[in-house]
């Protein structure tokens, strides 16, 4: 609901351009309450009628009133606008008034007030300055509680005016009565004559004859309006049927898309292994990113949330130069990872006291970086809706534990086996730099024999 603000505040907001936008929410905030014109025409109409509001300078009006606008449509003739001045207190007490612009049959600006009555304008003129000056005068009268002379004269009536004498009472049949009885010259009282179920006297008949042409015009106008309303209703019903068909088609397509998406997800779960390794997650992301993350901003935002680094304050000099304005998410991610893993050198900008950043290459083979990247791609794929395709973290940890280099697989049997010592202990007579040789080809058979003999010795 629109907040009621004083005329002074409204003037300040209008000057600041708060109501320049033609969208319907802005215009409703400006004060439009009801309209018959097109929505996009409200902004232009507001600028025209706002001239009288902006011309008001009286403090009482500025601080004790709020305004709202209405667009009016006549049965015949052009539409016109008015601005309503309503007391902020909520109590009108005869202080409510409105100003019309370009109302048919009136001058360009006309003012109607509650104190004067809405059947005729209290004031009208041809220029906005005259109307604004008159509104300032009304404000002074309201502030000092002064009743203008013309208003007192209107209430008292014209000079020499006296209440009219009561006319003789006329009863059905045209018979005159005085003091509740028939006049002596009236003669015999005839019975009233019913006309179409109604009893009409001469006066009613004369009034009906006079008003008949105007009533016919009103009837024809009402009939035309009824025909237009009927056509508009038929058109609206056809449009409603069309929209209903479009909605049903759109709903059917949406249901089909949902079922298709669920089927594809089930097929993907059934025929593809769980994504467990970092390389698999990166490859899957690169496959779906052209459609779901073409600029890479989902990847960047996930990394920013993980690291908690504000890129723009960390690289303040580069941000002030607008370096990051045209970058996509992947380019911003390079700067973010450099800040996260300390791959940044700082240098003084020549001629200034500012420091600029010089990025180094991040060691992508470091365990810490690999753990960061694994966590990053896992979060991104979960955010994209592919969490069901990822292996559980327990599975990934168990697989990571199993991936051990050959040199780390030193069992207790190897540590205490004479065969191990015989095969890998360095020969003191060997030349420096000569170590154990890899057995290949024909030597492999002899090597297998030695291994089996060693195993039998260990068992004994």
Buried (B, 14 or more C-beta within 10 A) or exposed (E): EEEBBBBBBBBEBBEEEEBEEBEBEBBBBBBBEEBEBEEEBBBEBBEEBBBBBBBBBBEBBBEBBBBBBBBBEEEEEEBBBBBBBBBEEEEEEEBBBBBBBBBEEBBBBBBBBBBBEEEEBBBBBEEBEBBBBBBBEBBEBBEEEEEBEEBEEBEEEEEEEEEEEEEEEBBBBBBEBEEEEBEEEBEEEEEBEEEEEEEBBEEBEEEEEEEEEEEEEEEEEEEEEEEEEEEEEEEEEEEEEEEEEEEEEEEEEEEEEEEEEEEEBEEEEEEEEEBBBBEBBBEBBEEEBEEBBEBBBBBBBBBBEBBEBEBEEBBEBBBEEEBBEEBEBBBBBBBBBBBBBEBBEEEEEEEEEBBBBEBEEBEEEEEEBEEBBBBBBBBBBBBBEBEEBBBEEEEBEEEEEEEEEEEEEEEEEEEEBEBBEEBEEEEEEEEEEEEEEEBEEEEEEEEEEBEEEBEEEEEE
